Amino acid sequence: MYPNRLPPQDQEAEDAVIGSLLIDGQTLPRIAVFIKADDFSSDRNRAAFQSCVALFERSEPINQITLTHELQRRGVLETMGGPGFIAALLVKVPTSAHIEHYARIVQRTSMMRRLIRAAELIADVGYENNPDVDTAISRAEDFIFKLRLGDGSRDFVHIRDVLDTYLEEKKLTTRTRPDAPTQIPTNYIDLDRLLGGLQRSDLIILAARPSIGKSSLALNMAYNASKKSGAHVGIFSLEMGKEQLVDRLISSISRIESTRLRQFRQGDHPEADETALHQAIGELAELPIWIDDTPLLTVVEMRSKARRLHMEAGLDFLIVDYLQLMQGEPTQSFSTNRTQELSVITRSLKGLARDLDVPVLALSQLRRAVEQRPGQRPTLFDLRESGSIEQDSDVVMFIHREDKIIAEEEWDKLHPDMPYPKGIAELIVEKHRHGPTGKVQLFFDEKTTTFKNAFVRVR
């Protein structure tokens, strides 16, 4: 791309790293956690570092003699300049005390070379002239994001450092706003008490059979988190269009029944409803909620869009509606194994939750088999095309409603002393990696598709 410009490199720093290892081979563990042989720009320094690592792994000393023998055994000593090259490195470095400083320089210049390489790969994507622009942009963004994350390796840290983060009560990435909430409240008192709010980096599964209200509950959580704590919420809606989602939110906020809300398009509505509608629209317009209603999203596209939103606006809470409508990578073939494909998707969503440090709420369908069981109470086994949904998730919740299973007349015959549970929804927390499981009772108003705390009734 720039034929007259050399990639960044620092030969003196590279020589100083190898020279420091020759002086004190026990310093290798201090730098091996953040630099690798590929970080060295010259072939001879790369080979020398690889040989030092090999000696260390065999518990052999690292010095001028052992390194010379190791390079000779590998057949590269003469191409590197012979034993004189090794001896010259010792002269350049008087002490090994500054090896970490030299290694950081090597790491930095290596990162700059990788950045140049990423730019070349992005240019190649552009020259391919792919008709699918979103896929091309997603690939380009992946090159940069992988560069930022590195290889994901981590080192041991003293528990004191962990406790310092714990006492700060914040775990924020460099892209998260300083005023972002530590946990995301749902505003459902019993649920927040049980879970401690939605925790960052968690993958949360909310599952139910169709028409039970899982999309409505997710939207209510989005509204509550955004309204009560200022959380920035992203919603991927693979099933419903953004207009339908907005209709549901407006109905919930304005208390206008969803059937009446559709009459507004024909101009047939009372004045009181119009006032409530405009108030709801004004309130929603001020909330930090973003909606993407692209159908048949792939994992790559979703990850790319979420990262972009996180960088541009800050993201605190991500919702995916729903899991079974997502697609795996187009380059991978899962045509005969949907369970395997879904396993890749859930692992990717868990990775996204950790990368962005946000809770990801993924909605999921349940198997039809749950309807054949007496009582129809869902369990982890009922997760449709389960794969690794249970394994990868931190929290699994089910919505169970008796009024969707049994008619009022039949209920009165079976339970003459108990009122019919109209609108009563039981939220079953079946898995909770960080704490106890349990059940939470909510009230659901179907007319406005609104979940409320059980002791609050919607008029």
N, C-alpha and C positions, 0 to 999 in steps of 0.2 A: 504494500500500500504506500509506504514511504521508503523507496529503495536507498536513499542516501542517509537514512537515520538508523542508528544501531539501537537494538532493544536495551532497556536499562539493565545494568549489571555492575557489580563491584568486586573485581578480582581480588583486591587487597583484603576485603572483608571475608571472602571465601577462603583465601589462603590462611587468614588469621584463625578461622574456625578450625581448620585441619591442624594448623600448628598448635593451637591450644589443646586439642585432643592428644597430640603427641606428647605434650608436656604433662597433662593429667587426664588420662583416659576416663577417670571416674566422673568427669564433668559431662559426659555424653547424656545421661538421663535428664540433665537440666535443660537441654535444647532439643532432644529427640521428640518431645511432646508437641513442638510447634514447627519444626522444619524437617524435611525429608530430603533424600538424595536428589529428587527431581527439582528441588529449589536451587540447586547449584547450576550456574550457566555453563561452566566449562566441563568437558568430558572427564578431564583428569581429576578435578575436585569432586565430581560426582562419584567417580569410581573409588576415590580415596575415602569418601564418607561412607559409601556402601561397605567397604572393607572394614572400616572402624566399627560399624554396627555389627557386622558378622563376628568380629573378634569379641566384642562385648557380649553378644548373645552366647558365645561358646565359653564365656567366663575366662577368656584369655586377656592378658595385659595389652594395652594399646601403647606402643612406643615406636621409635624409628625402625627397630629391627623387625618386630612382629608385623608392622604394616608393610614393610618392604617384602617380607616373605609372603604375606597374603596377596599382595598385588602380583607378585611373581607367580604364585599358584594359580591365579585367575588369568594369567597370560596377558596382562595389560601394562606391566611395569615399564617395559622398553618404550611402548608408545607414549607413555606419560613423561618420558625424559630420564628414566633410570633412577637409581638410588640417589643421584644428585638432586632430583626434584624434592624428595622427601627431606633431605638434609637442609635444603634452602628454606623450607617452610619453618624449621626450627629457629633459624636465624632471624626471621621476620617478626617473631612473637616472643617477647621477653617473659611473659607471664600468661597463665590461663585465666586470670581473675576476671577478664572482661569478655569471656566467651559468649555470654548471653547477649551482650551489646552487638558483637559481630554477627551473631546468628540472626538477630532481629533485622539487621541490614540486609542479610541474605534473603530473609523471608519477604521483606518489603519489595525488593527488586524483583523477586520471583512473582509476587502478586501483580506488579506492573506489567511483566511480560505476559502473564495470563490474561490481563485486561486487554492487551493488544491482540492476543489470540482470540479472545471472545469477540472483539470488534471485527476481526476477519471472518469469524463464523457467522456473525450477524449480517455482514456484507454478503456472504454466500447465500444466506436465506433470502435476502433481497433480490439477488441475481436470479434465483430460481423462479421468480415471478409467479408464485403460487396463487391461484385464483381465490383461495380461502385466506383472506387477509387476517382474520382473527387467529387462525392456526399459526400463521407466519409470525405474528406479533408475539404469541404465546411462546413459541420456540426461542425467539430473540430474548424475551424477558427471562426465560429459564437460564440462558447462558450467564446473564448478569447475576441472577439470584443465587445460582450455584457458586459463583465466584465469591459472593458476599458471605455465604454460609461456610465455604471451605469444605473440608471433608467431614465436618461434623464431629471430629474427635475432641475429647475433653480429657482433662487431667484430674488427678485427685486434688481436692481442696480441703483445707482444715475445717473442721466443724464450726470453728469460730466465724469463718467467712459466711457459712450458711446461716448462722444465727444472726449475723449482722443484717442480712437480707430479710430474715424473718422478722426482726424487730422493726425494720423500716416499714413492714406491712405493705410493701409494693414489690411487684416483680414486673418491670416494664421493659420492653424492648426499645431499641433506639428510635423506633418509629411510632411509639405510643405516646399520646399526649400526656404531659405531666399531671393534668387534672383528671385523668381517666380513673374510673372506679376500680378498686382492687378486685372485688367480686361483683358480679352482675346480679342485682336483685330482680326477682320475678314479681315481687309485690304480692305474692301468695304467701301469707304469713307462715302457715304450717310447713309449706314446702321450703321456704327460705330457712326456717328453723332446722329442718332435717338436713338440708344440703349445705347450709351456710352460704346460700346464694350460689349462682353458677360460677364455678372456678375457672380461672384462666388456664389454658392449655388442655382443658378437658374435652373429650368427645362424649356428647350426651345423646342418647338415642331415645326418642319419643315414639312409641309404637302403638298402633290400634288398627282395628278393622276399618274399612271405608265408612264414611258418614258418622263417625263417632265424635269427631271434633278436634283431631290432632292439628290440622292447619289453623283452626281458630285459636287453639291454645298457644301455638307458636306465635301467631300474630299478636295475641294479647300480651305475651311475654315481651315481644319486641317493643310494643307500645309502652308497657310499664317500665321496662328498663330505660328506654329513651326519655320518657316523661319524668320519672322519679329520680334518676341518677345522671341524666345527661349522656348515657352510653350511646356510642355511635354503632348503629346496627346495620348489617348488610343482610339482605334476603335473596337467596336464589330460589325462584319459584319455577319449577320445571313443569308443574301441573296446571296452574292457573295463571292467567294473564295479569299484568300489573293493575289493570282497571278493576278486575274482580277483587284483588287484594285491597285496593283502596276503598271499594264499596264496603267490604267487610269492616275495615277500620272505621270508616265514617259511621256505619250503622252502630258499631259498638260504642263509639264516643258520643254520638248524638242521641242514642236511644231510639232512633227511627228504625222501625222494623225493615228488614232487608226487602221484603215484598213491596212495602210502601216506597222505599228508596228508588225502586225502578220506575215508579210513576212520575218522578221528577223529570224524566226525559220527555214525558208527554205534557208537562206543565200542569198536571193534575195533583195539587197538593195544598194542604192548609198553610196559612201564613206562619203558624207556630213551627211547623216542620222546616220551613224555609230558613227561619232564623236559626234553628238548631243546626241545620246543615251547614250554613255559612260559618257558624262558630266552630264546628268540627273541622271544616276545611282549613280555617285560619290556624287552628291549633296544630293540625297535622303538618301544615306547611313549614312550621318552625322547628319541627323535630328532626334530628340527624338520623334519618332512616333512608337507606338506598335500596332499590329493588331492581333485580335483573330477572326478567321472565323468559330468557332464552331457553327453548325446549331442547332436550337431548344434548345437554352439556357433557363434555368429556372432563375427565379429571384434570387434564392439563389446562383446559380453558378456564375451569372454575378456579384452580389455584392461581393462575395468572391474573384473573380479574380481582380476586380477593387481595392479592399482594398489591395490585395497583391502587385499589381503594384504600388499603392500609397506609400506603405511602402518601397518597394525596390528601386524605381526609382524616386518617386515624380510624382504626376499627377496634371495637370492644366486644362485639358479639356477632356471630355469624350463624345464619339459619339456612338449612338446605331442605327443601320440600319438593320431592322426597327422594329417598335413597335409591329405590328400585328403578327410578327413571333416569339415573345417571348412567353414563357409558364409560368403559375403560379406555385405555390408550388405543388409538386406531392402529398402531403398529403391532399390537399384540392380539393374538387370536384366542378368543374365549367362546367361539361359536358353539362348542359342545359342552361348555361348563360355565354356566352363569354364576354358580356359587364361587368358583375361583375368581371370576371377574369382580364380583361384589367384594370379595376379600381384599383384592387390590385397592378397590375404591375406599373401603373403610380404613385401611392402613394409611392411604393417602390423606384422608380427612383428619385422622389422628395426627399425622405429620404436619398438616397445615395448622392445626390447633396449636401445636408446639412451636412451629416456626413463627407464627404471628402472635403467639401468647394471648389467644382469645378462646373463650368457650365456643365450640361448634355444636349447635343443636341440629341433629339430622333426624328427620321424620322417616318412619319406616312402616311398611305394611306388615300385617300378621298373616300367617298361614290360614287357609280356610278351615283347617282341622280344628281350630279353636271353637268353631261354631257347632261342631259335632259333639263336643264334650259337655256333660251336664254342668250347668252353671256358667260355662263359657268364660271362666276367669283365665286371662292370659298368663303364660309363663315364658321363661327364656327360650324354651323349646319352640315356641310359636313364632319366633322371628322368621319371617319369610326369607327363603334363600339365605339362611343365616350366615353360612361361611364363618367369617371371623368377626361378625358384628359384636357378639357378646365378648369375645376376647379382646378386641381393640378398644372397646368403649370403657369409659370411666363410670358412667351412670347409664342405667337402662330404666326407663319409666313406661308404664302402660296406662292407657285410659280404659276404665271399665264402667259401663253404664247399664244398670238393671232395666231402665225404661226402654232400652233398645233391644232387650232380649225377651221381655215378657210384657204382655198387654195388661192394662189396668184391671180388666175384668178377671183375668186369670190370677193376677196378684191378690186381689181381694178374696178369692176362694182359698188360695194357699196360705195367705197371711192376713186373716180377718182383723187381727188386732194391730196391724202395722200400716201406717200411711203409705200410699204408693210413692216410690222414690222419683217422682217426676223432676227431671232436671238435675238430679244428684249424680255427680261424677266422682268416681274413686280413682285417684292417681296413685298407682302402685309403683313404688320405687323398689324394683326387684334386685338391682345391683347398684352398689355405691362403693367405689374403690376406696374412698377416703373416710367412710364412716358408716353409720347404721342404715339399714333399709327400713321401709315402713310404708304406711298408707296415708294419703292426704285426701280429705274430702273437699270437693269444690262444687259450686253451683253453676250450671250451664243454662243460659237463656238462649234457646234456639232462634227466637225471633230476631235477636240482634247479634247472634253468634258470639256471645260474651261469656267468658268464665270469670267467676267472682269467688272470693273467699266464701266458704259455706255458710257463715253466719250473716252474709249480706245477700239480700234478695233484690233482684232487679225489678223495678216496677213495670 
